[in-house]
C-alpha cells in the first residue's frame, strides 16, 4: 500500500496525512463514522479525493492507518524515554504504560467518538497485535525467553494494557497517570 514508511518521509505525504488526521478528528466528534464520506473528509482536509484514493482504499483503511500511526508515535516515545542501555524490555513496557496513559488523555474525545461508533475494538485489536510483535521481538532479542514464553508474556502484557486503559478511563479523576 502507498502509506508505507518510505511514503511517510515525503513532506507532501506527511502534510496530506496531517490534514486528513485533523479533518477526521473534527468530523468523528460531530457525526457518526458511517455518515462521514470520503468526499467530506477530503473537502475538510483540503485535498483532492484522487489523492485520498492514491493512499487508501476507503475510509475504513484510513481510520485504521490513522490509529496505527498514532499508536506508533506513542510507542516511539516510550522507546526514547529509555534510561538503561541496552534498552531494557521491562523499562520499555513501563514506559509504554505511561505513554499509553498520555495517549488516552491526549486523545480522549477522539477515542470516545471512535468507541461510540463501534470502531474501537477492531482498532485496539490491530494495535495490540503490533505491540505484541514489538514486545515479543524485544524479549527474544534479550535471549532470556524462548519463543513460546515471549509470545505468552507479550500477550499478557497487551491484555493488561487494554484492561488498564479501560480502568483508567473509568477512574481517571481518582488516580494520577504517573503513579
Long-range contacts (C-beta under 8 A, 24 or more apart in sequence): 1-55, 1-56, 1-61, 2-54, 2-55, 3-55, 3-56, 3-65, 7-55, 13-55, 16-45, 16-47, 16-51, 16-55, 17-55, 17-69, 19-45, 19-46, 19-47, 20-45, 20-47, 20-52, 20-62, 20-66, 21-66, 21-69, 24-62, 24-63, 24-66, 25-110, 28-110, 28-113, 28-114, 28-117, 29-109, 29-110, 29-113, 32-116, 32-117, 33-59, 33-63, 33-114, 33-117, 33-118, 33-119, 34-117, 63-114, 63-119, 63-123, 64-122, 64-123, 64-126, 67-114, 67-123, 67-126, 67-127, 68-126, 68-127, 68-130, 70-103, 70-107, 71-103, 71-127, 71-130, 71-131, 72-130, 74-99, 74-100, 74-102, 74-103, 75-99, 75-131, 75-134, 77-102, 87-138, 89-135, 89-138, 89-139, 89-142, 92-135, 92-138, 93-135, 93-157, 96-131, 96-161, 97-161, 97-164, 98-177, 98-178, 100-161, 100-164, 100-165, 101-168, 101-177, 102-177, 104-165, 104-168, 104-169, 105-177, 108-169, 124-162, 128-158, 128-161, 128-162, 131-158, 131-161, 132-157, 132-158
